[in-house]
Amino acid sequence: MKSTDKGIFLQRTTFSDSSLIVTFFTQKNGLQKFVFRGGKKKAHNIFAMSLSELCYYGRRDSELLNLTSVESVRPQTFQFDPVKGAIAFFMAETLRKCVTLGQADEEFFDFIEQWVVHLEERENVTLFPLEFLIGCSEILGFKPLCDDPAAAVFNLDAGVFQISSSPIERTYRGDAVVLIKELIERKNSELTQKSDREEALEIMLQYFRIHVPRFDKLESYEIVREVLRA
């Protein structure tokens, strides 16, 4: 039976000389993989984090459905920008490690769709990867807690900002931690040093590795770090 769904493109791999296996985060069915026959010639309009209308057939409980067409939902140009394109790959890889195959979550899909729009519209994206991780931690339920205004130490194991460091838990302090806390509190940060942004992103990635099963090293991280350094 043919079905339709809205999807955000995350990954492709070769299936045959002409076909692909493509992974989308879909609105109705969560993370889904599809065989896209002839996809190597038809996939010109799919790229990391592109938003598309999907037409497919197959049993909904199947791990591999048959994709017949992909149509863009809205005009998107960030794939032509080397910095935003690298960030899109970073976002896509992050999502693949945070969601489970077939686990539907329309609220999370709407959240990610809004971030795709933000990526398209934002001019200054130097803090975008860090803000994206913080946003994901909130909607996925493990956002770091900032109950004490005086707390300047980030406890990664407990997921809280606290007054003092711990000898047995993974804790950080410094300008990178101040930056993370300001972004969580939705303050306009005055910290613009590249070294602080880079360290803050590394801290948040470590935080994800602690709290998200299967979240290991991101292959896209080195690329996004290099383009943001430029």
Secondary structure, 3 states (H helix, E strand, C coil): CEEEEEEEEEEEEECCCCCEEEEEEECCCEEEEEEECCHHHHHHHCCCCCEEEEEEECCCCCCEEEEEEEEECCCCCHHHCHHHHHHHHHHHHHHHHHCCECCCCHHHHHHHHHHHHHHHHCCCCCCHHHHHHHHHHHHCCCCCECCCCCCCEEECCCCEEECCCCCCCCEEECHHHHHHHHHHCCCCCCCCCHHHHHHHHHHHHHHHHHHCCCCCCCCCHHHHHHHHHC
